[in-house]
Every structure is written in structure tokens, then in C-alpha cells.
Amino acid sequence: MRAYKSVDDVPQRTQNLFQRSLMIFGHGAGWAVMYALGIALALGMILEIRATGAGLVFVGLCSHAGYMFDRVKFRDADLDPADLQSDPRRHRFLRRWARPLRIVMYTEWIGAVIVGSVFSPVLGFSTFAGILAGYLYSGWKPGGRPRLKDVPGMKAGLVSAAIVGLGLLGILGYQTPGPESFVWALKDASSLSWMSVLGMWLIVFGDAVACDLDDSQSDALHLTKSFPVLIGNTPAGVIAVMLLVIGGGVVILGGLGDDDVQRRFLLSGLIAVSGALILRQHHRRDWIDGRMLVVVLVVLRIG
């Protein structure tokens, strides 16, 4: 009988259809898209702006294309060896299907430009700005020049800014057609609302630090100075939970006196508790990503 050295060596036929489908869903950025949609819905809830179908489609297209670009790049020569080391099974799958996934990525970018431009030129342009930002963040440089994600302490904060910024585009940009939609939306947002947005940024920051725990060994080897690399896994885990708690507190503070403050308490509490529990898992990223949309939908249902 053959002995397998690791779970990655076990033939895929040992998995049933559900397990394999779930694995492919994660490899193909399904959980990551769920996270982006969850943040967009949470922002709509705390800003008291109803999410539209077109806005959520825009968020879904941009988040999936952005994730694919981060993983499969524009060409095989740019693939990041750190990704393969951090999650061999996932990135062997992505590299095997890199060319068709790039076609999907380009198609989604085109779709995002179309869906965005129908409502506002700002949204259409933001897709191109997102592509440039993604390249500056993670475009692989074989010569060793640092990317933005390699700058000490910047990786999680940049991820948080991108996800929250995309959520705001999807929520604010689809209220009224035309370039003036952003202007009116920003005028209607109070200072306390923007305090709530800051709270969501801190929450996503904490989740990003938690996800970086999975990559700490490969990041250290390839000189990506994330928080776990800079201060160690245990202190970084503590910081991740603290960011979730503080971010939730800021979200609550931004809604004091409003009718939805109880819903903010519930949202913040569920996010913090679920995040702290997930830190006990060995592979955290998919759990972190998948739980956000579930938490937000539960809060919206109960509230």
C-alpha cells in the first residue's frame, strides 16, 4: 500500500463531490467575493443606504478580478513563488488553470467598466484605477524590487483600504445615475457615518492581519514584511483581535443615538467573536472570508 507524505499527495478521488466543489469554490475566490459583498452590505447598513443589485454586481466583478490578478498575474513569468509555498494545493490548482482564469479576469474587468459606466464615469474609471493599484500592490518583480505589500506593516492596511473603498463605490455610486451621484452621497454622509466607515476599515484590517498568519513563513522567506513577520504570530493574532474589537467599538460609537445602534452592537459582536474563534484554526483565510457575509445577512435578518 502506498504511503502519502502529505494531504496534498492524496488523490483527489478520495474526496466526495461536495468536498471537491467546496475546495474549488475556495480556490476560485468564492469566499473572497463573499467577504467583499459582506463588507459592502455592512457599509450600506451603517450608512443607511440601500444596496442595489447593480452595485453588488460591480463589487462582485471587481473583487473576483482583483483576487485573480493577485494570484495569477498577467503572465506565468510574474507568478509569485511565495503563494505556492504558503498554500501549495490552492496555487497548484490556480497555476494549472491560469490561462482560462486570466480570460475570466479580463472579462470581469470589462464587465465592471460597463456596469460602472452605465451609472457614472467615475465608476468606470475606478476599474482602471483598481487594476493599477493591484499591480503596484502585488505585481511580481523577479528582480527583487519591493512591491507595496512588501513595505513593512503596509500589507493588511492596503488590503483593508481596497475592500472598504470598493464597498463604498458599490454602495454610494449606484444611488442615482450620473457623475453627481457621488457628490450628493458624500454630502448626505455625516461625520458620525464616516466614523463608522473608519470602524469598518479597522475591522477589515484586523481580518487581513489574521489572514496573514497563514502566510507568515512564506512572507518572511520572500521579504514581505507583514505584521506576523515583523512581530511574530502570537502578538499579531492579539493585534488582529484588538483591531476587531476596537473597530466594532468605533462602528457602535458612530451610531450612538440612532435607531440602529442595537444592530451595530450585534454586527460588531458577531464579527469580533467569530474572528477570535477562527484564529484557533490552522487555515484561517477561507473561514475569515466566508463568515463575513453570513454574519451581515444574519444581522440584517434579525434587525
Secondary structure, 3 states (H helix, E strand, C coil): CCCCCCHHHCCHHHCCHHHHHHHHHHHCCHHHHHHHHHHHHHHHHHCCCCCCHHHHHHHHHHHHHHHHHHHHCCCHHHCCHHHHHHCHHHHHHHHHCHHHHHHHHHHHHHHHHHHHHHHCHHHHHHHHHHHHHHHHHHCCCCCCCCCHHHCCCCHHHHHHHHHHHHHHHHHHCCCCCCCHHHHHHHHHCCHHHHHHHHHHHHHHHHHHHHHHHHHHHHHHHCCCCCHHHHHCHHHHHHHHHHHHHHHHHHHHHCCCCCCCHHHHHHHHHHHHHHHHHHCCCCCCHHHHHHHHHHHHHHHHHHC
